[in-house]
Amino acid sequence: MKYLFISVLALSIVSCAKDKVPVVAADCPTTVSFNAEVLPIFQDNCVSCHSAGNTQPTLEDYATISANADASLASLHGTPSLMPQGGPALPDSVIQKVSCWINQGKLNN
């Protein structure tokens, strides 16, 4: 019986990973727009240091922001160091917007 449960659990996990459609969480009431909401956050708070010729990684466009999204979010929370450098920390509502965008699948919208 134990092996049957584990097999069913494993099968359900594998089947859920296929063709996953982003789900809007309760704390993310709407789909977050990369172009209208996320990109301006990075342009206003990150690009002055994280641009071509400056600090790596660059955070100037969808490709670079989405590739570094998890690390960027961790830095916005202060892990390993608080960003934007020199603070203050961004408002929780701004950090939540980035978190929602990531949880919704980092859509290029």
PDB file as gemmi writes it, atoms N, CA and C in Angstrom:
CRYST1    1.000    1.000    1.000  90.00  90.00  90.00 P 1                      
ATOM      1  N   MET A   1       0.825  -1.187   0.000  1.00  0.00           N  
ATOM      2  CA  MET A   1       0.000   0.000   0.000  1.00  0.00           C  
ATOM      3  C   MET A   1       0.875   1.259   0.000  1.00  0.00           C  
ATOM      4  N   LYS A   2       1.964   1.217   0.764  1.00  0.00           N  
ATOM      5  CA  LYS A   2       2.871   2.360   0.859  1.00  0.00           C  
ATOM      6  C   LYS A   2       3.437   2.685  -0.521  1.00  0.00           C  
ATOM      7  N   TYR A   3       3.839   1.672  -1.280  1.00  0.00           N  
ATOM      8  CA  TYR A   3       4.419   1.894  -2.596  1.00  0.00           C  
ATOM      9  C   TYR A   3       3.388   2.409  -3.591  1.00  0.00           C  
ATOM     10  N   LEU A   4       2.155   1.981  -3.441  1.00  0.00           N  
ATOM     11  CA  LEU A   4       1.078   2.464  -4.299  1.00  0.00           C  
ATOM     12  C   LEU A   4       0.868   3.955  -4.066  1.00  0.00           C  
ATOM     13  N   PHE A   5       0.862   4.394  -2.822  1.00  0.00           N  
ATOM     14  CA  PHE A   5       0.699   5.801  -2.492  1.00  0.00           C  
ATOM     15  C   PHE A   5       1.832   6.628  -3.079  1.00  0.00           C  
ATOM     16  N   ILE A   6       3.051   6.167  -2.916  1.00  0.00           N  
ATOM     17  CA  ILE A   6       4.218   6.883  -3.445  1.00  0.00           C  
ATOM     18  C   ILE A   6       4.151   6.949  -4.962  1.00  0.00           C  
ATOM     19  N   SER A   7       3.752   5.870  -5.604  1.00  0.00           N  
ATOM     20  CA  SER A   7       3.633   5.855  -7.068  1.00  0.00           C  
ATOM     21  C   SER A   7       2.581   6.835  -7.547  1.00  0.00           C  
ATOM     22  N   VAL A   8       1.443   6.859  -6.896  1.00  0.00           N  
ATOM     23  CA  VAL A   8       0.374   7.782  -7.275  1.00  0.00           C  
ATOM     24  C   VAL A   8       0.820   9.216  -7.049  1.00  0.00           C  
ATOM     25  N   LEU A   9       1.482   9.473  -5.937  1.00  0.00           N  
ATOM     26  CA  LEU A   9       1.985  10.807  -5.648  1.00  0.00           C  
ATOM     27  C   LEU A   9       2.984  11.247  -6.708  1.00  0.00           C  
ATOM     28  N   ALA A  10       3.931  10.377  -7.051  1.00  0.00           N  
ATOM     29  CA  ALA A  10       4.934  10.705  -8.067  1.00  0.00           C  
ATOM     30  C   ALA A  10       4.286  10.962  -9.419  1.00  0.00           C  
ATOM     31  N   LEU A  11       3.332  10.158  -9.785  1.00  0.00           N  
ATOM     32  CA  LEU A  11       2.632  10.327 -11.056  1.00  0.00           C  
ATOM     33  C   LEU A  11       1.873  11.642 -11.084  1.00  0.00           C  
ATOM     34  N   SER A  12       1.239  11.994  -9.983  1.00  0.00           N  
ATOM     35  CA  SER A  12       0.483  13.244  -9.959  1.00  0.00           C  
ATOM     36  C   SER A  12       1.407  14.448 -10.036  1.00  0.00           C  
ATOM     37  N   ILE A  13       2.575  14.376  -9.430  1.00  0.00           N  
ATOM     38  CA  ILE A  13       3.541  15.472  -9.512  1.00  0.00           C  
ATOM     39  C   ILE A  13       4.029  15.627 -10.941  1.00  0.00           C  
ATOM     40  N   VAL A  14       4.380  14.538 -11.595  1.00  0.00           N  
ATOM     41  CA  VAL A  14       4.863  14.592 -12.975  1.00  0.00           C  
ATOM     42  C   VAL A  14       3.781  15.123 -13.891  1.00  0.00           C  
ATOM     43  N   SER A  15       2.555  14.667 -13.734  1.00  0.00           N  
ATOM     44  CA  SER A  15       1.481  15.111 -14.620  1.00  0.00           C  
ATOM     45  C   SER A  15       1.152  16.579 -14.388  1.00  0.00           C  
ATOM     46  N   CYS A  16       1.313  17.082 -13.180  1.00  0.00           N  
ATOM     47  CA  CYS A  16       1.026  18.485 -12.903  1.00  0.00           C  
ATOM     48  C   CYS A  16       2.079  19.402 -13.508  1.00  0.00           C  
ATOM     49  N   ALA A  17       3.292  18.925 -13.644  1.00  0.00           N  
ATOM     50  CA  ALA A  17       4.362  19.755 -14.179  1.00  0.00           C  
ATOM     51  C   ALA A  17       4.216  19.991 -15.677  1.00  0.00           C  
ATOM     52  N   LYS A  18       3.472  19.145 -16.357  1.00  0.00           N  
ATOM     53  CA  LYS A  18       3.300  19.254 -17.796  1.00  0.00           C  
ATOM     54  C   LYS A  18       2.296  20.342 -18.138  1.00  0.00           C  
ATOM     55  N   ASP A  19       2.637  21.188 -19.089  1.00  0.00           N  
ATOM     56  CA  ASP A  19       1.730  22.213 -19.586  1.00  0.00           C  
ATOM     57  C   ASP A  19       1.074  23.011 -18.461  1.00  0.00           C  
ATOM     58  N   LYS A  20       1.886  23.431 -17.508  1.00  0.00           N  
ATOM     59  CA  LYS A  20       1.352  24.152 -16.361  1.00  0.00           C  
ATOM     60  C   LYS A  20       0.957  25.571 -16.765  1.00  0.00           C  
ATOM     61  N   VAL A  21      -0.239  25.952 -16.433  1.00  0.00           N  
ATOM     62  CA  VAL A  21      -0.743  27.293 -16.688  1.00  0.00           C  
ATOM     63  C   VAL A  21      -0.549  28.090 -15.415  1.00  0.00           C  
ATOM     64  N   PRO A  22       0.024  29.309 -15.506  1.00  0.00           N  
ATOM     65  CA  PRO A  22       0.227  30.101 -14.298  1.00  0.00           C  
ATOM     66  C   PRO A  22      -1.093  30.334 -13.564  1.00  0.00           C  
ATOM     67  N   VAL A  23      -1.043  30.180 -12.260  1.00  0.00           N  
ATOM     68  CA  VAL A  23      -2.213  30.380 -11.425  1.00  0.00           C  
ATOM     69  C   VAL A  23      -2.001  31.651 -10.627  1.00  0.00           C  
ATOM     70  N   VAL A  24      -3.003  32.503 -10.584  1.00  0.00           N  
ATOM     71  CA  VAL A  24      -2.913  33.737  -9.816  1.00  0.00           C  
ATOM     72  C   VAL A  24      -3.227  33.403  -8.369  1.00  0.00           C  
ATOM     73  N   ALA A  25      -2.258  33.627  -7.483  1.00  0.00           N  
ATOM     74  CA  ALA A  25      -2.431  33.315  -6.067  1.00  0.00           C  
ATOM     75  C   ALA A  25      -3.348  34.346  -5.410  1.00  0.00           C  
ATOM     76  N   ALA A  26      -3.836  34.005  -4.238  1.00  0.00           N  
ATOM     77  CA  ALA A  26      -4.753  34.886  -3.516  1.00  0.00           C  
ATOM     78  C   ALA A  26      -4.116  36.242  -3.236  1.00  0.00           C  
ATOM     79  N   ASP A  27      -2.812  36.266  -2.951  1.00  0.00           N  
ATOM     80  CA  ASP A  27      -2.144  37.536  -2.685  1.00  0.00           C  
ATOM     81  C   ASP A  27      -1.684  38.222  -3.972  1.00  0.00           C  
ATOM     82  N   CYS A  28      -2.012  37.640  -5.114  1.00  0.00           N  
ATOM     83  CA  CYS A  28      -1.731  38.206  -6.428  1.00  0.00           C  
ATOM     84  C   CYS A  28      -3.063  38.254  -7.178  1.00  0.00           C  
ATOM     85  N   PRO A  29      -3.888  39.245  -6.894  1.00  0.00           N  
ATOM     86  CA  PRO A  29      -5.250  39.237  -7.422  1.00  0.00           C  
ATOM     87  C   PRO A  29      -5.362  39.353  -8.942  1.00  0.00           C  
ATOM     88  N   THR A  30      -4.338  39.885  -9.594  1.00  0.00           N  
ATOM     89  CA  THR A  30      -4.379  40.010 -11.049  1.00  0.00           C  
ATOM     90  C   THR A  30      -3.044  39.555 -11.632  1.00  0.00           C  
ATOM     91  N   THR A  31      -3.054  39.302 -12.925  1.00  0.00           N  
ATOM     92  CA  THR A  31      -1.817  38.941 -13.611  1.00  0.00           C  
ATOM     93  C   THR A  31      -0.932  40.174 -13.698  1.00  0.00           C  
ATOM     94  N   VAL A  32       0.330  40.011 -13.311  1.00  0.00           N  
ATOM     95  CA  VAL A  32       1.279  41.116 -13.321  1.00  0.00           C  
ATOM     96  C   VAL A  32       1.866  41.251 -14.723  1.00  0.00           C  
ATOM     97  N   SER A  33       1.877  42.470 -15.227  1.00  0.00           N  
ATOM     98  CA  SER A  33       2.425  42.757 -16.549  1.00  0.00           C  
ATOM     99  C   SER A  33       3.912  43.076 -16.437  1.00  0.00           C  
ATOM    100  N   PHE A  34       4.730  42.338 -17.191  1.00  0.00           N  
ATOM    101  CA  PHE A  34       6.158  42.617 -17.175  1.00  0.00           C  
ATOM    102  C   PHE A  34       6.426  44.036 -17.672  1.00  0.00           C  
ATOM    103  N   ASN A  35       5.897  44.372 -18.852  1.00  0.00           N  
ATOM    104  CA  ASN A  35       6.204  45.671 -19.459  1.00  0.00           C  
ATOM    105  C   ASN A  35       5.650  46.854 -18.679  1.00  0.00           C  
ATOM    106  N   ALA A  36       4.465  46.721 -18.133  1.00  0.00           N  
ATOM    107  CA  ALA A  36       3.837  47.852 -17.450  1.00  0.00           C  
ATOM    108  C   ALA A  36       4.208  47.959 -15.969  1.00  0.00           C  
ATOM    109  N   GLU A  37       4.566  46.825 -15.328  1.00  0.00           N  
ATOM    110  CA  GLU A  37       4.775  46.849 -13.887  1.00  0.00           C  
ATOM    111  C   GLU A  37       6.173  46.429 -13.440  1.00  0.00           C  
ATOM    112  N   VAL A  38       6.694  45.340 -13.980  1.00  0.00           N  
ATOM    113  CA  VAL A  38       7.983  44.815 -13.507  1.00  0.00           C  
ATOM    114  C   VAL A  38       9.159  45.573 -14.114  1.00  0.00           C  
ATOM    115  N   LEU A  39       9.148  45.755 -15.422  1.00  0.00           N  
ATOM    116  CA  LEU A  39      10.261  46.457 -16.071  1.00  0.00           C  
ATOM    117  C   LEU A  39      10.493  47.838 -15.467  1.00  0.00           C  
ATOM    118  N   PRO A  40       9.448  48.649 -15.226  1.00  0.00           N  
ATOM    119  CA  PRO A  40       9.694  49.948 -14.592  1.00  0.00           C  
ATOM    120  C   PRO A  40      10.332  49.856 -13.202  1.00  0.00           C  
ATOM    121  N   ILE A  41      10.014  48.812 -12.448  1.00  0.00           N  
ATOM    122  CA  ILE A  41      10.649  48.626 -11.133  1.00  0.00           C  
ATOM    123  C   ILE A  41      12.154  48.473 -11.309  1.00  0.00           C  
ATOM    124  N   PHE A  42      12.553  47.626 -12.251  1.00  0.00           N  
ATOM    125  CA  PHE A  42      13.980  47.405 -12.485  1.00  0.00           C  
ATOM    126  C   PHE A  42      14.638  48.641 -13.100  1.00  0.00           C  
ATOM    127  N   GLN A  43      13.946  49.325 -13.993  1.00  0.00           N  
ATOM    128  CA  GLN A  43      14.504  50.534 -14.603  1.00  0.00           C  
ATOM    129  C   GLN A  43      14.718  51.617 -13.553  1.00  0.00           C  
ATOM    130  N   ASP A  44      13.779  51.775 -12.637  1.00  0.00           N  
ATOM    131  CA  ASP A  44      13.865  52.831 -11.635  1.00  0.00           C  
ATOM    132  C   ASP A  44      14.822  52.517 -10.492  1.00  0.00           C  
ATOM    133  N   ASN A  45      15.071  51.222 -10.231  1.00  0.00           N  
ATOM    134  CA  ASN A  45      15.812  50.862  -9.023  1.00  0.00           C  
ATOM    135  C   ASN A  45      17.080  50.050  -9.238  1.00  0.00           C  
ATOM    136  N   CYS A  46      17.274  49.487 -10.438  1.00  0.00           N  
ATOM    137  CA  CYS A  46      18.373  48.544 -10.626  1.00  0.00           C  
ATOM    138  C   CYS A  46      19.339  48.921 -11.756  1.00  0.00           C  
ATOM    139  N   VAL A  47      18.806  49.473 -12.832  1.00  0.00           N  
ATOM    140  CA  VAL A  47      19.598  49.687 -14.044  1.00  0.00           C  
ATOM    141  C   VAL A  47      20.737  50.686 -13.836  1.00  0.00           C  
ATOM    142  N   SER A  48      20.617  51.582 -12.888  1.00  0.00           N  
ATOM    143  CA  SER A  48      21.704  52.537 -12.686  1.00  0.00           C  
ATOM    144  C   SER A  48      23.011  51.827 -12.338  1.00  0.00           C  
ATOM    145  N   CYS A  49      22.932  50.654 -11.712  1.00  0.00           N  
ATOM    146  CA  CYS A  49      24.132  49.847 -11.420  1.00  0.00           C  
ATOM    147  C   CYS A  49      24.218  48.623 -12.329  1.00  0.00           C  
ATOM    148  N   HIS A  50      23.078  47.990 -12.594  1.00  0.00           N  
ATOM    149  CA  HIS A  50      23.049  46.730 -13.340  1.00  0.00           C  
ATOM    150  C   HIS A  50      22.735  46.971 -14.812  1.00  0.00           C  
ATOM    151  N   SER A  51      23.679  47.629 -15.499  1.00  0.00           N  
ATOM    152  CA  SER A  51      23.531  47.861 -16.932  1.00  0.00           C  
ATOM    153  C   SER A  51      24.836  47.499 -17.620  1.00  0.00           C  
ATOM    154  N   ALA A  52      24.805  47.436 -18.937  1.00  0.00           N  
ATOM    155  CA  ALA A  52      26.000  47.061 -19.707  1.00  0.00           C  
ATOM    156  C   ALA A  52      27.165  47.961 -19.308  1.00  0.00           C  
ATOM    157  N   GLY A  53      28.290  47.334 -19.007  1.00  0.00           N  
ATOM    158  CA  GLY A  53      29.480  48.072 -18.616  1.00  0.00           C  
ATOM    159  C   GLY A  53      29.569  48.343 -17.124  1.00  0.00           C  
ATOM    160  N   ASN A  54      28.530  48.025 -16.379  1.00  0.00           N  
ATOM    161  CA  ASN A  54      28.530  48.219 -14.933  1.00  0.00           C  
ATOM    162  C   ASN A  54      28.457  46.867 -14.240  1.00  0.00           C  
ATOM    163  N   THR A  55      27.840  46.843 -13.086  1.00  0.00           N  
ATOM    164  CA  THR A  55      27.723  45.643 -12.265  1.00  0.00           C  
ATOM    165  C   THR A  55      26.956  44.536 -12.988  1.00  0.00           C  
ATOM    166  N   GLN A  56      27.462  43.313 -12.879  1.00  0.00           N  
ATOM    167  CA  GLN A  56      26.775  42.151 -13.429  1.00  0.00           C  
ATOM    168  C   GLN A  56      25.899  41.539 -12.358  1.00  0.00           C  
ATOM    169  N   PRO A  57      24.793  40.962 -12.647  1.00  0.00           N  
ATOM    170  CA  PRO A  57      24.255  40.807 -13.990  1.00  0.00           C  
ATOM    171  C   PRO A  57      23.566  42.088 -14.453  1.00  0.00           C  
ATOM    172  N   THR A  58      23.457  42.244 -15.771  1.00  0.00           N  
ATOM    173  CA  THR A  58      22.673  43.355 -16.279  1.00  0.00           C  
ATOM    174  C   THR A  58      21.200  43.025 -16.067  1.00  0.00           C  
ATOM    175  N   LEU A  59      20.414  44.050 -15.825  1.00  0.00           N  
ATOM    176  CA  LEU A  59      18.978  43.865 -15.571  1.00  0.00           C  
ATOM    177  C   LEU A  59      18.213  44.904 -16.378  1.00  0.00           C  
ATOM    178  N   GLU A  60      18.386  44.823 -17.697  1.00  0.00           N  
ATOM    179  CA  GLU A  60      17.844  45.867 -18.560  1.00  0.00           C  
ATOM    180  C   GLU A  60      16.660  45.449 -19.412  1.00  0.00           C  
ATOM    181  N   ASP A  61      16.437  44.159 -19.581  1.00  0.00           N  
ATOM    182  CA  ASP A  61      15.385  43.717 -20.485  1.00  0.00           C  
ATOM    183  C   ASP A  61      14.778  42.414 -19.979  1.00  0.00           C  
ATOM    184  N   TYR A  62      13.747  41.946 -20.691  1.00  0.00           N  
ATOM    185  CA  TYR A  62      13.051  40.737 -20.248  1.00  0.00           C  
ATOM    186  C   TYR A  62      14.002  39.552 -20.076  1.00  0.00           C  
ATOM    187  N   ALA A  63      14.872  39.321 -21.059  1.00  0.00           N  
ATOM    188  CA  ALA A  63      15.754  38.147 -21.014  1.00  0.00           C  
ATOM    189  C   ALA A  63      16.642  38.149 -19.778  1.00  0.00           C  
ATOM    190  N   THR A  64      17.261  39.275 -19.478  1.00  0.00           N  
ATOM    191  CA  THR A  64      18.185  39.309 -18.347  1.00  0.00           C  
ATOM    192  C   THR A  64      17.449  39.359 -17.011  1.00  0.00           C  
ATOM    193  N   ILE A  65      16.325  40.051 -16.979  1.00  0.00           N  
ATOM    194  CA  ILE A  65      15.561  40.127 -15.730  1.00  0.00           C  
ATOM    195  C   ILE A  65      14.948  38.774 -15.395  1.00  0.00           C  
ATOM    196  N   SER A  66      14.353  38.111 -16.378  1.00  0.00           N  
ATOM    197  CA  SER A  66      13.732  36.815 -16.088  1.00  0.00           C  
ATOM    198  C   SER A  66      14.777  35.768 -15.718  1.00  0.00           C  
ATOM    199  N   ALA A  67      15.951  35.820 -16.350  1.00  0.00           N  
ATOM    200  CA  ALA A  67      17.009  34.857 -16.028  1.00  0.00           C  
ATOM    201  C   ALA A  67      17.553  35.042 -14.615  1.00  0.00           C  
ATOM    202  N   ASN A  68      17.460  36.254 -14.099  1.00  0.00           N  
ATOM    203  CA  ASN A  68      18.004  36.564 -12.773  1.00  0.00           C  
ATOM    204  C   ASN A  68      16.911  36.904 -11.760  1.00  0.00           C  
ATOM    205  N   ALA A  69      15.683  36.552 -12.067  1.00  0.00           N  
ATOM    206  CA  ALA A  69      14.547  36.965 -11.246  1.00  0.00           C  
ATOM    207  C   ALA A  69      14.614  36.443  -9.818  1.00  0.00           C  
ATOM    208  N   ASP A  70      14.916  35.166  -9.641  1.00  0.00           N  
ATOM    209  CA  ASP A  70      14.933  34.599  -8.292  1.00  0.00           C  
ATOM    210  C   ASP A  70      16.030  35.239  -7.434  1.00  0.00           C  
ATOM    211  N   ALA A  71      17.201  35.422  -8.005  1.00  0.00           N  
ATOM    212  CA  ALA A  71      18.300  36.055  -7.266  1.00  0.00           C  
ATOM    213  C   ALA A  71      17.976  37.519  -6.971  1.00  0.00           C  
ATOM    214  N   SER A  72      17.346  38.183  -7.927  1.00  0.00           N  
ATOM    215  CA  SER A  72      16.965  39.584  -7.717  1.00  0.00           C  
ATOM    216  C   SER A  72      15.953  39.701  -6.591  1.00  0.00           C  
ATOM    217  N   LEU A  73      14.966  38.815  -6.573  1.00  0.00           N  
ATOM    218  CA  LEU A  73      13.966  38.834  -5.514  1.00  0.00           C  
ATOM    219  C   LEU A  73      14.615  38.587  -4.150  1.00  0.00           C  
ATOM    220  N   ALA A  74      15.538  37.645  -4.098  1.00  0.00           N  
ATOM    221  CA  ALA A  74      16.245  37.382  -2.837  1.00  0.00           C  
ATOM    222  C   ALA A  74      16.983  38.639  -2.367  1.00  0.00           C  
ATOM    223  N   SER A  75      17.618  39.349  -3.294  1.00  0.00           N  
ATOM    224  CA  SER A  75      18.335  40.575  -2.940  1.00  0.00           C  
ATOM    225  C   SER A  75      17.385  41.674  -2.478  1.00  0.00           C  
ATOM    226  N   LEU A  76      16.204  41.732  -3.061  1.00  0.00           N  
ATOM    227  CA  LEU A  76      15.216  42.720  -2.613  1.00  0.00           C  
ATOM    228  C   LEU A  76      14.788  42.438  -1.176  1.00  0.00           C  
ATOM    229  N   HIS A  77      14.871  41.159  -0.769  1.00  0.00           N  
ATOM    230  CA  HIS A  77      14.570  40.761   0.611  1.00  0.00           C  
ATOM    231  C   HIS A  77      15.796  40.848   1.513  1.00  0.00           C  
ATOM    232  N   GLY A  78      16.968  41.179   0.940  1.00  0.00           N  
ATOM    233  CA  GLY A  78      18.175  41.337   1.749  1.00  0.00           C  
ATOM    234  C   GLY A  78      19.074  40.134   1.812  1.00  0.00           C  
ATOM    235  N   THR A  79      18.887  39.155   0.903  1.00  0.00           N  
ATOM    236  CA  THR A  79      19.707  37.954   0.897  1.00  0.00           C  
ATOM    237  C   THR A  79      20.462  37.846  -0.415  1.00  0.00           C  
ATOM    238  N   PRO A  80      21.730  37.762  -0.505  1.00  0.00           N  
ATOM    239  CA  PRO A  80      22.686  37.868   0.597  1.00  0.00           C  
ATOM    240  C   PRO A  80      22.906  39.303   1.048  1.00  0.00           C  
ATOM    241  N   SER A  81      22.625  40.287   0.207  1.00  0.00           N  
ATOM    242  CA  SER A  81      22.723  41.678   0.624  1.00  0.00           C  
ATOM    243  C   SER A  81      21.537  42.444   0.058  1.00  0.00           C  
ATOM    244  N   LEU A  82      21.167  43.504   0.745  1.00  0.00           N  
ATOM    245  CA  LEU A  82      19.993  44.270   0.366  1.00  0.00           C  
ATOM    246  C   LEU A  82      20.236  45.073  -0.903  1.00  0.00           C  
ATOM    247  N   MET A  83      19.304  44.945  -1.819  1.00  0.00           N  
ATOM    248  CA  MET A  83      19.304  45.771  -3.026  1.00  0.00           C  
ATOM    249  C   MET A  83      18.007  46.547  -3.042  1.00  0.00           C  
ATOM    250  N   PRO A  84      17.972  47.739  -3.564  1.00  0.00           N  
ATOM    251  CA  PRO A  84      19.090  48.421  -4.188  1.00  0.00           C  
ATOM    252  C   PRO A  84      20.159  48.788  -3.157  1.00  0.00           C  
ATOM    253  N   GLN A  85      21.395  48.711  -3.625  1.00  0.00           N  
ATOM    254  CA  GLN A  85      22.542  48.953  -2.756  1.00  0.00           C  
ATOM    255  C   GLN A  85      22.458  50.361  -2.178  1.00  0.00           C  
ATOM    256  N   GLY A  86      22.721  50.469  -0.914  1.00  0.00           N  
ATOM    257  CA  GLY A  86      22.647  51.751  -0.237  1.00  0.00           C  
ATOM    258  C   GLY A  86      21.254  52.056   0.284  1.00  0.00           C  
ATOM    259  N   GLY A  87      20.289  51.161  -0.056  1.00  0.00           N  
ATOM    260  CA  GLY A  87      18.929  51.230   0.455  1.00  0.00           C  
ATOM    261  C   GLY A  87      18.291  52.587   0.230  1.00  0.00           C  
ATOM    262  N   PRO A  88      17.155  52.819   0.737  1.00  0.00           N  
ATOM    263  CA  PRO A  88      16.398  51.922   1.599  1.00  0.00           C  
ATOM    264  C   PRO A  88      15.765  50.778   0.805  1.00  0.00           C  
ATOM    265  N   ALA A  89      15.244  49.816   1.537  1.00  0.00           N  
ATOM    266  CA  ALA A  89      14.570  48.689   0.892  1.00  0.00           C  
ATOM    267  C   ALA A  89      13.348  49.206   0.144  1.00  0.00           C  
ATOM    268  N   LEU A  90      13.007  48.529  -0.930  1.00  0.00           N  
ATOM    269  CA  LEU A  90      11.805  48.883  -1.674  1.00  0.00           C  
ATOM    270  C   LEU A  90      10.578  48.539  -0.831  1.00  0.00           C  
ATOM    271  N   PRO A  91       9.470  49.231  -1.055  1.00  0.00           N  
ATOM    272  CA  PRO A  91       8.246  48.916  -0.301  1.00  0.00           C  
ATOM    273  C   PRO A  91       7.818  47.467  -0.527  1.00  0.00           C  
ATOM    274  N   ASP A  92       7.194  46.893   0.491  1.00  0.00           N  
ATOM    275  CA  ASP A  92       6.721  45.511   0.394  1.00  0.00           C  
ATOM    276  C   ASP A  92       5.801  45.307  -0.803  1.00  0.00           C  
ATOM    277  N   SER A  93       4.988  46.296  -1.132  1.00  0.00           N  
ATOM    278  CA  SER A  93       4.067  46.165  -2.262  1.00  0.00           C  
ATOM    279  C   SER A  93       4.814  46.016  -3.582  1.00  0.00           C  
ATOM    280  N   VAL A  94       5.950  46.662  -3.714  1.00  0.00           N  
ATOM    281  CA  VAL A  94       6.766  46.559  -4.929  1.00  0.00           C  
ATOM    282  C   VAL A  94       7.430  45.189  -4.990  1.00  0.00           C  
ATOM    283  N   ILE A  95       7.978  44.742  -3.871  1.00  0.00           N  
ATOM    284  CA  ILE A  95       8.613  43.425  -3.813  1.00  0.00           C  
ATOM    285  C   ILE A  95       7.573  42.339  -4.084  1.00  0.00           C  
ATOM    286  N   GLN A  96       6.362  42.506  -3.555  1.00  0.00           N  
ATOM    287  CA  GLN A  96       5.288  41.536  -3.781  1.00  0.00           C  
ATOM    288  C   GLN A  96       4.933  41.465  -5.267  1.00  0.00           C  
ATOM    289  N   LYS A  97       4.962  42.585  -5.959  1.00  0.00           N  
ATOM    290  CA  LYS A  97       4.657  42.601  -7.390  1.00  0.00           C  
ATOM    291  C   LYS A  97       5.665  41.748  -8.156  1.00  0.00           C  
ATOM    292  N   VAL A  98       6.950  41.890  -7.830  1.00  0.00           N  
ATOM    293  CA  VAL A  98       7.993  41.080  -8.473  1.00  0.00           C  
ATOM    294  C   VAL A  98       7.787  39.613  -8.128  1.00  0.00           C  
ATOM    295  N   SER A  99       7.470  39.329  -6.873  1.00  0.00           N  
ATOM    296  CA  SER A  99       7.223  37.957  -6.441  1.00  0.00           C  
ATOM    297  C   SER A  99       6.036  37.347  -7.187  1.00  0.00           C  
ATOM    298  N   CYS A 100       4.967  38.097  -7.335  1.00  0.00           N  
ATOM    299  CA  CYS A 100       3.793  37.605  -8.062  1.00  0.00           C  
ATOM    300  C   CYS A 100       4.151  37.309  -9.515  1.00  0.00           C  
ATOM    301  N   TRP A 101       4.896  38.203 -10.139  1.00  0.00           N  
ATOM    302  CA  TRP A 101       5.297  38.004 -11.534  1.00  0.00           C  
ATOM    303  C   TRP A 101       6.091  36.701 -11.677  1.00  0.00           C  
ATOM    304  N   ILE A 102       7.003  36.449 -10.763  1.00  0.00           N  
ATOM    305  CA  ILE A 102       7.792  35.215 -10.792  1.00  0.00           C  
ATOM    306  C   ILE A 102       6.871  34.001 -10.609  1.00  0.00           C  
ATOM    307  N   ASN A 103       6.006  34.062  -9.597  1.00  0.00           N  
ATOM    308  CA  ASN A 103       5.099  32.937  -9.302  1.00  0.00           C  
ATOM    309  C   ASN A 103       4.108  32.684 -10.424  1.00  0.00           C  
ATOM    310  N   GLN A 104       3.816  33.696 -11.214  1.00  0.00           N  
ATOM    311  CA  GLN A 104       2.899  33.541 -12.344  1.00  0.00           C  
ATOM    312  C   GLN A 104       3.606  33.039 -13.604  1.00  0.00           C  
ATOM    313  N   GLY A 105       4.890  32.728 -13.484  1.00  0.00           N  
ATOM    314  CA  GLY A 105       5.600  32.136 -14.606  1.00  0.00           C  
ATOM    315  C   GLY A 105       6.492  33.087 -15.380  1.00  0.00           C  
ATOM    316  N   LYS A 106       6.779  34.266 -14.812  1.00  0.00           N  
ATOM    317  CA  LYS A 106       7.656  35.252 -15.463  1.00  0.00           C  
ATOM    318  C   LYS A 106       7.205  35.536 -16.895  1.00  0.00           C  
ATOM    319  N   LEU A 107       5.941  35.864 -17.041  1.00  0.00           N  
ATOM    320  CA  LEU A 107       5.382  36.104 -18.363  1.00  0.00           C  
ATOM    321  C   LEU A 107       6.014  37.319 -19.032  1.00  0.00           C  
ATOM    322  N   ASN A 108       6.227  37.236 -20.321  1.00  0.00           N  
ATOM    323  CA  ASN A 108       6.746  38.364 -21.105  1.00  0.00           C  
ATOM    324  C   ASN A 108       5.534  39.061 -21.724  1.00  0.00           C  
ATOM    325  N   ASN A 109       4.856  39.812 -20.885  1.00  0.00           N  
ATOM    326  CA  ASN A 109       3.625  40.466 -21.313  1.00  0.00           C  
ATOM    327  C   ASN A 109       3.664  41.962 -21.072  1.00  0.00           C  
TER     328      ASN A 109                                                      
END                                                                             
